[in-house]
């Protein structure tokens, strides 16, 4: 019974890691929502599923470890899972919005961050992580991850509003490539 008790946390974390890896490699099919004057890039359904799965698994781990581990030397195990349980909602990606005057990031707990178009200092894309980062001159940043809808549309629209070059970082190296902004279809006859 001891190998089961000690191996259970490892198995739970390994299963979660495999699901996270599958979701990471899967290309999201969700699109942005268009409203008057803005585009909304919500988290994809798979990331919502992942958060619910983590909540259920860590809740079961808290209850299971509380019932199965009654030795005084193992008092800390349920508290470890309670800590993981409280961290799960912070995995939920923010809702990104492209508006007329800038880009906004809003988390589920109400924290809002906005970068106006004229304050954008640089655009970065990491090929390995598939993260697109909009950086302001004062250090603020908004990140579009693979867990948000419509990454290609987001990148295109941000580049169109800022007209800045995009720095592309390559995985497993320090090499970066700068892609200049080129306006498509701007030929005048």
C-alpha positions as CSV (number, residue, x, y, z in Angstrom):
1,X,0.0,0.0,0.0
2,X,2.9,2.4,0.6
3,X,4.0,2.5,-3.0
4,X,0.5,3.5,-4.0
5,X,0.3,6.2,-1.4
6,X,3.7,7.6,-2.4
7,X,3.3,7.2,-6.1
8,X,-0.1,8.7,-6.4
9,X,1.0,12.3,-6.5
10,X,3.6,11.5,-9.1
11,X,1.1,9.7,-11.3
12,X,-1.4,12.6,-11.0
13,X,1.2,15.2,-11.9
14,X,2.5,13.0,-14.8
15,X,-1.1,12.6,-16.3
16,X,-1.6,16.4,-16.0
17,X,1.7,17.1,-17.7
18,X,0.8,14.7,-20.6
19,X,-2.6,16.4,-21.0
20,X,-0.9,19.8,-20.9
21,X,1.6,18.7,-23.5
22,X,-1.2,17.4,-25.8
23,X,-3.1,20.7,-25.5
24,X,0.1,22.7,-26.1
25,X,0.8,20.9,-29.4
26,X,-2.8,20.9,-30.6
27,X,-3.6,23.9,-32.8
28,X,-6.6,25.8,-31.5
29,X,-9.6,26.0,-33.9
30,X,-11.4,28.7,-32.0
31,X,-11.7,32.2,-33.6
32,X,-11.9,35.6,-32.2
33,X,-15.3,37.2,-31.4
34,X,-16.1,40.5,-33.2
35,X,-18.0,43.2,-31.5
36,X,-18.5,46.8,-32.5
37,X,-15.1,48.5,-32.4
38,X,-13.2,45.5,-30.9
39,X,-12.0,41.9,-31.3
40,X,-12.1,39.6,-28.3
41,X,-9.7,36.6,-28.0
42,X,-11.1,34.3,-25.3
43,X,-9.3,31.2,-24.0
44,X,-10.0,28.2,-26.1
45,X,-12.3,25.4,-24.8
46,X,-9.4,23.1,-24.2
47,X,-7.8,25.4,-21.7
48,X,-11.1,25.7,-19.8
49,X,-11.4,21.9,-19.8
50,X,-7.9,21.7,-18.5
51,X,-8.6,24.1,-15.6
52,X,-11.7,22.1,-14.7
53,X,-9.8,18.8,-14.9
54,X,-7.0,20.2,-12.6
55,X,-9.6,21.4,-10.1
56,X,-11.3,18.0,-10.0
57,X,-8.0,16.1,-9.8
58,X,-6.6,18.2,-7.0
59,X,-9.9,18.2,-5.1
60,X,-9.9,14.4,-5.3
61,X,-6.3,14.3,-4.2
62,X,-7.1,16.5,-1.2
63,X,-9.9,14.3,-0.1
64,X,-8.1,11.0,-0.9
65,X,-4.9,12.0,0.9
66,X,-6.9,13.2,3.9
67,X,-8.7,9.9,4.1
68,X,-5.8,7.5,3.2
69,X,-2.9,9.2,5.0
70,X,-3.6,9.2,8.7
71,X,0.0,8.9,9.9
72,X,1.4,11.9,11.9
73,X,4.5,11.9,9.6
74,X,2.4,12.5,6.5
75,X,0.3,15.4,7.8
76,X,1.7,17.8,5.1
77,X,0.4,15.9,2.0
78,X,-3.2,17.1,2.0
79,X,-1.9,20.7,2.5
80,X,0.3,20.3,-0.5
81,X,-2.7,19.4,-2.6
82,X,-4.7,22.3,-1.1
83,X,-1.9,24.6,-2.2
84,X,-2.0,23.2,-5.8
85,X,-5.8,23.5,-5.7
86,X,-5.6,27.2,-4.9
87,X,-3.1,27.8,-7.7
88,X,-5.2,26.1,-10.5
89,X,-7.5,29.2,-11.2
90,X,-4.3,31.2,-12.0
91,X,-3.7,28.9,-14.9
92,X,-6.7,30.3,-16.7
93,X,-5.5,32.5,-19.5
94,X,-6.7,36.1,-19.7
95,X,-9.2,37.4,-22.2
96,X,-7.4,39.6,-24.7
97,X,-9.2,42.5,-26.5
98,X,-8.0,44.5,-29.5
99,X,-9.7,47.9,-29.4
100,X,-9.5,51.1,-31.4
101,X,-7.0,52.7,-28.9
102,X,-5.0,49.6,-27.8
103,X,-4.8,46.1,-26.6
104,X,-6.3,45.0,-23.2
105,X,-5.7,41.9,-21.1
106,X,-8.3,41.0,-18.4
107,X,-7.9,38.1,-16.0
108,X,-10.7,36.1,-14.4
109,X,-10.2,37.8,-11.1
110,X,-10.7,41.3,-12.6
111,X,-7.1,42.5,-13.1
112,X,-7.0,44.6,-16.3
113,X,-3.9,45.7,-18.2
114,X,-4.0,48.0,-21.2
115,X,-1.3,49.1,-23.6
116,X,-2.2,51.9,-26.0
117,X,-1.0,51.6,-29.6
118,X,1.3,54.6,-29.3
119,X,2.9,53.1,-26.2
120,X,3.9,49.8,-27.8
121,X,7.7,49.5,-28.0
122,X,8.3,46.0,-29.4
123,X,6.7,42.9,-30.7
124,X,8.2,39.5,-29.9
125,X,7.2,36.0,-31.0
126,X,8.8,32.8,-29.6
127,X,8.6,29.9,-32.0
128,X,9.0,27.2,-29.3
129,X,6.5,28.5,-26.8
130,X,4.3,30.0,-29.5
131,X,3.9,33.1,-27.4
132,X,3.4,36.5,-29.0
133,X,4.3,39.4,-26.6
134,X,3.3,43.0,-27.0
135,X,5.7,45.2,-24.9
136,X,5.1,48.8,-23.8
137,X,7.9,51.3,-23.4
138,X,7.4,51.3,-19.6
139,X,7.9,47.5,-19.3
140,X,4.3,46.3,-19.3
141,X,3.6,43.3,-21.5
142,X,0.6,41.4,-22.8
143,X,1.1,37.8,-23.9
144,X,-1.0,35.9,-26.4
145,X,-0.4,32.2,-25.8
146,X,-1.6,29.1,-27.7
147,X,-4.4,28.8,-25.1
148,X,-6.1,31.9,-26.5
149,X,-8.1,31.9,-29.7
150,X,-7.0,33.2,-33.1
151,X,-3.3,33.8,-32.7
152,X,-2.6,34.5,-36.4
153,X,-5.4,37.1,-36.5
154,X,-4.1,38.7,-33.3
155,X,-0.6,39.0,-34.6
156,X,-1.8,40.4,-37.9
157,X,-4.0,43.0,-36.3
158,X,-1.4,44.1,-33.7
159,X,1.2,44.5,-36.5
160,X,-1.2,46.5,-38.6
161,X,-2.0,48.9,-35.8
162,X,1.7,49.4,-34.6
163,X,3.6,48.9,-37.9
164,X,6.5,47.7,-35.9
165,X,9.0,45.0,-36.8
166,X,8.5,41.6,-35.0
167,X,11.5,39.9,-33.3
168,X,11.2,36.1,-33.7
169,X,13.1,34.0,-31.2
170,X,14.1,30.5,-32.1
171,X,13.8,27.6,-29.7
172,X,17.0,26.1,-28.2
173,X,19.2,28.9,-29.4
174,X,19.9,32.6,-28.7
175,X,19.3,33.4,-32.4
176,X,16.6,35.9,-33.2
177,X,15.3,37.2,-36.5
178,X,13.7,40.6,-37.1
179,X,10.8,40.6,-39.5
180,X,10.1,44.1,-40.8
181,X,6.5,45.3,-41.2
182,X,5.2,45.1,-44.7
183,X,1.8,46.4,-45.6
184,X,0.1,43.8,-47.8
185,X,-2.1,45.1,-50.7
186,X,-1.0,48.7,-50.5
187,X,0.0,49.0,-54.1
188,X,-1.5,52.2,-55.7
189,X,-2.0,52.2,-59.4
